[in-house]
Amino acid sequence: MKILADMHVSPHTVTFLQALGHDAIRISEILPSNSSDTMIVEAARKEHRAVLTQDLDFSEIISLSGESAPSLISLRLSSSRIEFVNSRLQKVLPQISGYVEKGAIIVIEDDRIRVRNLPV
């Protein structure tokens, strides 16, 4: 899976995702750290990457675009501890890969996953 992690996602999580075989990068690798959320969404679209975030603003931007890409993986977890985030991602990414490829907004919670296909 090709993933663009925003600045709220730990570099350790990006490294963890890479170790799992995902093509994961952080925004800071391709854009200035002060880039707007809209710029980040556009970069993800151009690079065919899903946005991985804990930021609520991306859902609105992607929903209102009317596009089927990029997909959004939104973390709504009770803990932002790296070990907890990594464990949850390791468990759910195989389950959501098909949705990500087709275009979706995916919300990952502690005990469930919500999926909304794009375009909304």
C-alpha positions in Angstrom: 0.0 0.0 0.0 1.3 3.5 -0.8 0.8 5.8 2.2 1.5 9.4 2.8 1.6 10.0 6.6 0.9 13.5 7.8 3.0 15.2 10.5 0.8 13.9 13.3 1.9 10.4 12.5 5.2 9.4 14.2 8.3 8.7 12.0 8.5 5.4 14.0 5.1 4.4 12.6 6.3 5.2 9.1 9.4 3.0 9.6 7.2 0.3 11.0 4.9 0.4 7.9 7.9 0.2 5.7 9.1 -2.9 7.6 5.7 -4.4 6.9 6.3 -3.9 3.2 4.3 -0.7 2.6 5.5 2.2 0.5 5.1 4.7 3.3 6.6 8.2 3.5 6.0 11.3 5.7 4.8 14.6 4.2 8.1 16.2 5.3 9.9 14.0 2.7 8.0 15.6 -0.2 6.5 18.9 1.0 7.5 21.8 3.4 6.3 21.2 7.0 4.0 24.2 6.8 2.1 22.9 3.7 -1.7 23.2 3.8 -3.9 20.2 4.1 -5.2 20.9 0.6 -1.6 20.8 -0.7 -1.1 17.5 1.1 -4.2 16.0 -0.4 -3.1 17.1 -3.9 0.4 15.6 -3.4 -1.2 12.3 -2.3 -3.5 12.3 -5.3 -0.5 12.9 -7.7 1.6 10.2 -6.1 -1.3 7.7 -5.8 -1.0 7.5 -2.0 -3.5 7.2 0.8 -3.3 9.9 3.4 -2.7 8.5 6.9 -3.7 11.0 9.6 -5.1 11.8 13.0 -6.3 15.2 11.7 -10.1 15.7 11.2 -9.7 18.3 8.4 -8.7 15.8 5.7 -12.2 14.1 5.7 -13.9 17.3 4.7 -11.4 18.2 2.0 -11.5 14.8 0.4 -15.3 14.5 0.7 -15.9 17.9 -0.9 -13.5 17.2 -3.8 -15.9 14.9 -5.6 -12.9 12.7 -6.5 -12.3 9.0 -5.9 -8.8 9.7 -4.8 -6.8 10.0 -2.6 -8.1 7.5 0.0 -8.0 8.6 3.6 -7.0 6.5 6.6 -8.1 8.4 9.6 -6.9 7.2 13.0 -9.5 7.8 15.8 -7.8 5.8 18.5 -8.0 6.1 22.3 -4.2 6.2 22.5 -1.6 7.8 20.3 1.2 5.6 21.8 3.3 4.4 18.9 3.1 0.7 19.9 -0.7 0.9 20.1 -1.0 2.7 16.7 1.4 0.3 15.1 -0.4 -2.7 16.4 -3.8 -1.5 15.2 -2.4 -0.6 11.8 -0.8 -4.0 11.4 -4.1 -5.7 12.1 -6.4 -3.6 9.9 -4.3 -2.6 6.9 -4.7 -6.0 5.2 -8.5 -5.7 5.8 -8.8 -2.3 4.2 -6.4 -2.5 1.2 -9.1 -3.2 -1.3 -11.1 -0.1 -0.1 -7.9 2.0 -0.3 -7.2 0.9 -3.8 -10.8 1.8 -5.0 -11.0 5.1 -3.1 -12.5 5.4 0.4 -12.5 7.3 3.6 -11.6 4.8 6.3 -11.9 5.5 10.0 -9.9 3.2 12.3 -11.1 3.1 15.9 -10.0 0.9 18.8 -12.6 -1.8 18.1 -14.0 -1.1 14.6 -13.4 0.2 11.2 -15.8 2.5 9.3 -15.6 2.8 5.5 -17.2 5.3 3.2 -16.5 4.8 -0.5 -15.4 7.8 -2.7 -16.6 9.9 -4.2 -19.0 10.8 -1.4 
